[in-house]
Amino acid sequence: MMISVIGIEALHFNLRFFMKRSVLYFILFFGCFLGLKAQEEKEINHQLQSWWSVNSTTRITESLGVIGDFHFRANDFFSESNFYFSRIGLAYWTSDKLTVVGGYAHLWLAVPSLESGTVYQNENRIYQQAQWRHDEGKVILLNRIRNEQRWHEVLNPDGSVDRIRFSNRVRILMSATIPIFRNEFLPALSVAEEMHFHFGKDLIFNTFDQNRIFLGMKQKISPNLKFDIGYMMVYQQKSTGFEYDLNHTFRWFFYYTPDLRKSKKGPHYSIPGDE
């Protein structure tokens, strides 16, 4: 028992140590990356999008629970679909601050086709993540590292499947919820940044995948239901290496957190987040 407690405390310390330094490391890495790319001619595609989702975290016992979320993203607000996304997972609480999750996800990505206009490119994922949440005064800080194994279809111009491409993607999220009012049912400021890097034999020019920055407000509706709403900028590099998408996105996410524990000893909060 003493060994397991020491192991968990060591995991907490190592995760905190990593997260505190991850900001600096990725700023330096991203700065070097942009400096190298500045010498190349870029093609930036500006897009307006909206992104909606429902996220749930059900805590069954002190240690176990399940998560599930569904997402819809559209171009030009609601004029045409961009993707549908669904995810499920089994969550384990090592403490009230640290959770680990593993599960499955599926993406339906809308892509143009010469014959049928728009077809959906399927992507299957298996993912693992660790999430650390703590309070710094009244500010709630959240750090998450997620690893995804992705099998996505590569389509021919007519929309038929040419092959399945595998990649591994690492995502690091840092976010903060900053209260403005003493009343918890009044809006709070929400800010977040997430960087994505992926690897695979077919990925040659774009190890950097994308960066997401969110600025908005978080609103608590009831003890088990809240939402955040605001602006998200998504800057994504395409496989060519010189083409980029810059998406200006209206985001509205709902979070439902039913708590089925008989004895609610600690806080309960949402685990899943954006796609």
RANORBEL-V234303 format. One record per residue. N is the residue number from 0. RES is the residue in one small letter. NEAR is the number of other C-alpha atoms within 8 Angstrom. Layout:
n=[N,N]
res=[RES,RES]
near=[NEAR,NEAR]
This chain:
n=[0,1,2,3,4,5,6,7,8,9,10,11,12,13,14,15,16,17,18,19,20,21,22,23,24,25,26,27,28,29,30,31,32,33,34,35,36,37,38,39,40,41,42,43,44,45,46,47,48,49,50,51,52,53,54,55,56,57,58,59,60,61,62,63,64,65,66,67,68,69,70,71,72,73,74,75,76,77,78,79,80,81,82,83,84,85,86,87,88,89,90,91,92,93,94,95,96,97,98,99,100,101,102,103,104,105,106,107,108,109,110,111,112,113,114,115,116,117,118,119,120,121,122,123,124,125,126,127,128,129,130,131,132,133,134,135,136,137,138,139,140,141,142,143,144,145,146,147,148,149,150,151,152,153,154,155,156,157,158,159,160,161,162,163,164,165,166,167,168,169,170,171,172,173,174,175,176,177,178,179,180,181,182,183,184,185,186,187,188,189,190,191,192,193,194,195,196,197,198,199,200,201,202,203,204,205,206,207,208,209,210,211,212,213,214,215,216,217,218,219,220,221,222,223,224,225,226,227,228,229,230,231,232,233,234,235,236,237,238,239,240,241,242,243,244,245,246,247,248,249,250,251,252,253,254,255,256,257,258,259,260,261,262,263,264,265,266,267,268,269,270,271,272,273,274]
res=[m,m,i,s,v,i,g,i,e,a,l,h,f,n,l,r,f,f,m,k,r,s,v,l,y,f,i,l,f,f,g,c,f,l,g,l,k,a,q,e,e,k,e,i,n,h,q,l,q,s,w,w,s,v,n,s,t,t,r,i,t,e,s,l,g,v,i,g,d,f,h,f,r,a,n,d,f,f,s,e,s,n,f,y,f,s,r,i,g,l,a,y,w,t,s,d,k,l,t,v,v,g,g,y,a,h,l,w,l,a,v,p,s,l,e,s,g,t,v,y,q,n,e,n,r,i,y,q,q,a,q,w,r,h,d,e,g,k,v,i,l,l,n,r,i,r,n,e,q,r,w,h,e,v,l,n,p,d,g,s,v,d,r,i,r,f,s,n,r,v,r,i,l,m,s,a,t,i,p,i,f,r,n,e,f,l,p,a,l,s,v,a,e,e,m,h,f,h,f,g,k,d,l,i,f,n,t,f,d,q,n,r,i,f,l,g,m,k,q,k,i,s,p,n,l,k,f,d,i,g,y,m,m,v,y,q,q,k,s,t,g,f,e,y,d,l,n,h,t,f,r,w,f,f,y,y,t,p,d,l,r,k,s,k,k,g,p,h,y,s,i,p,g,d,e]
near=[4,5,6,7,8,8,8,9,8,8,8,9,8,8,9,9,8,8,9,7,8,8,8,7,8,8,8,8,8,8,8,8,8,8,8,8,7,7,6,7,6,7,7,8,8,8,10,10,14,13,13,10,12,11,15,14,16,11,14,11,9,9,9,11,12,12,15,12,12,11,13,12,12,14,13,10,10,9,7,8,11,11,12,12,12,11,12,11,11,11,12,10,12,10,7,9,9,12,13,12,11,11,11,11,12,11,12,11,11,11,9,8,11,8,6,8,7,8,10,8,13,10,12,11,11,11,12,11,11,11,12,12,10,8,8,7,5,7,10,12,12,12,12,12,11,11,11,11,11,13,11,11,12,10,11,8,7,9,12,7,9,8,7,9,10,9,13,11,12,11,12,11,12,11,11,11,12,10,11,7,8,5,5,8,8,8,12,12,12,14,11,12,11,11,11,12,11,13,9,8,6,6,11,7,7,12,9,8,12,11,11,12,11,12,11,11,11,13,11,12,9,7,6,9,11,13,12,13,11,11,11,12,11,13,11,10,13,11,9,7,9,10,12,13,13,12,11,12,12,12,12,11,12,11,13,12,13,9,9,8,9,5,4,8,5,5,6,8,6,10,8,10,5,4,4]
